[in-house]
């Protein structure tokens, strides 16, 4: 017996999940006319779903929006927003955890090991096993180095050396670096809309960062720390640009389990001392809860969302969502009474989302080839 509240299976690691979810929606619409036909269709869809997935997150909702499942861009944007929102929440929670007994390198170890275990458990519980070519296993190693090891370690160490304001300002370079790399390696056009969108987003993010008067009092900048934070942004930009085809070839869980496995193998030899001297018994329960949030929500779930967005969106658009993190941090500070929401914050939010919209509306290389088969004009 079916209730109006349906369980929609969103298969994040399979590019064909909108088709599967939409098939379930169509079956439900036919249910009132022909129960037998619906049950037969349901069994067929269940078989397809079992054969093509090994990870699913079930969301009960009241109304099915078929357009949402058909529009892959909308799904990609929602996934990227959710991932960056989780990373934005991770910043205050992670800092509080590091202030109460968890060192920065220990937190990096927890993220790598915890996420690797979660992804392997998800893979083992799934019914579909995916084989990975030996050459691609090597590629996953380099992808893990860029997206996880260099990105997390360089940023964590850099943040410990420089001020939070400097580190936040350096993070605004990610879309710029990604746009340049996408133009060099993927031959993506550097359009006027794309440049204007990145500029608007950067101005909005800087308004939020520099508008936080308390942050400027936390310490002075450090050139080494700033360079490490910049290295973290560059490594992630290279990952977004170079490994897009590899990511599209395999499911999300397959990609993530190998990338985090390699990252764990590389990270642990450098961080095990921090884990050994950790005062486990003296760390309060609240700090462990914050650490669990960083590992499960801001790493495991956030990387699933990020990888799904990377499959569906262009690298420059994915990198633009980096500007969402200061917005989330601002909202958290206002909600906890540590900050106020004024006109400058409102203008910054509009600039960030306006910038994302402009980059989204800019024409890709494929769009220009479709419109002008013999000529591609990047001025659009």
Secondary structure as GFF3:
##gff-version 3
##sequence-region A 1 380
A	DSSP	beta_strand	6	10	.	.	.	ID=ss1
A	DSSP	alpha_helix	17	31	.	.	.	ID=ss2
A	DSSP	alpha_helix	35	52	.	.	.	ID=ss3
A	DSSP	beta_strand	57	61	.	.	.	ID=ss4
A	DSSP	alpha_helix	66	70	.	.	.	ID=ss5
A	DSSP	alpha_helix	72	98	.	.	.	ID=ss6
A	DSSP	alpha_helix	104	125	.	.	.	ID=ss7
A	DSSP	alpha_helix	134	144	.	.	.	ID=ss8
A	DSSP	pi_helix	145	150	.	.	.	ID=ss9
A	DSSP	alpha_helix	151	161	.	.	.	ID=ss10
A	DSSP	alpha_helix	164	171	.	.	.	ID=ss11
A	DSSP	alpha_helix	174	185	.	.	.	ID=ss12
A	DSSP	alpha_helix	192	210	.	.	.	ID=ss13
A	DSSP	three_ten_helix	215	217	.	.	.	ID=ss14
A	DSSP	alpha_helix	223	242	.	.	.	ID=ss15
A	DSSP	alpha_helix	244	249	.	.	.	ID=ss16
A	DSSP	alpha_helix	252	276	.	.	.	ID=ss17
A	DSSP	three_ten_helix	280	282	.	.	.	ID=ss18
A	DSSP	alpha_helix	285	292	.	.	.	ID=ss19
A	DSSP	pi_helix	293	301	.	.	.	ID=ss20
A	DSSP	alpha_helix	302	312	.	.	.	ID=ss21
A	DSSP	alpha_helix	315	320	.	.	.	ID=ss22
A	DSSP	three_ten_helix	321	323	.	.	.	ID=ss23
A	DSSP	alpha_helix	324	335	.	.	.	ID=ss24
A	DSSP	alpha_helix	343	361	.	.	.	ID=ss25
A	DSSP	alpha_helix	365	371	.	.	.	ID=ss26
###
